[in-house]
Amino acid sequence: MVWVGVSFMLEKLLLAITITFSLNLFLQVRLLEESNRGADLEQLQQPAPTILVRLPQK
């Protein structure tokens, strides 16, 4: 009888850990995608940088 209660609690604990891990992973991936998307838009709006090089005179 006691084993059934412990088994049930362990099952619920494992389920809670799995749900928490999945949500954290899902939200982390979405945050990374949103931050990358923002960087892409920022790069498209800015003109390409001009690179100036001075050659040493001999």
GIHUBEL-V157562 format. One record per residue. N is the residue number from 1. PSI is psi in degrees with one decimal (* if undefined). BURIAL is + if it has 16 or more other ideal C-beta (glycine too) atoms within 10 Angstrom, else -. Layout:
N,PSI,BURIAL
N,PSI,BURIAL
//
This chain:
1,-42.9,-
2,-37.1,-
3,-34.2,-
4,-42.4,-
5,-41.6,-
6,-41.5,-
7,-42.2,-
8,-42.7,-
9,-40.4,-
10,-37.2,-
11,-43.9,-
12,-39.4,-
13,-45.0,-
14,-39.9,-
15,-43.3,-
16,-42.2,-
17,-42.7,-
18,-44.6,-
19,-43.4,-
20,-46.3,-
21,-44.2,-
22,-42.9,-
23,-43.2,-
24,-43.3,-
25,-45.4,-
26,-46.1,-
27,-36.6,-
28,-43.0,-
29,-41.9,-
30,-39.1,-
31,-39.9,-
32,-40.8,-
33,-42.2,-
34,-39.5,-
35,-36.2,-
36,-38.8,-
37,-40.4,-
38,-38.5,-
39,-38.9,-
40,-43.2,-
41,-38.7,-
42,-39.0,-
43,-36.0,-
44,-31.4,-
45,-26.0,-
46,142.5,-
47,160.3,-
48,141.0,-
49,147.9,-
50,127.6,-
51,120.7,-
52,132.4,-
53,131.0,-
54,126.9,-
55,136.6,-
56,141.2,-
57,137.0,-
58,*,-
//
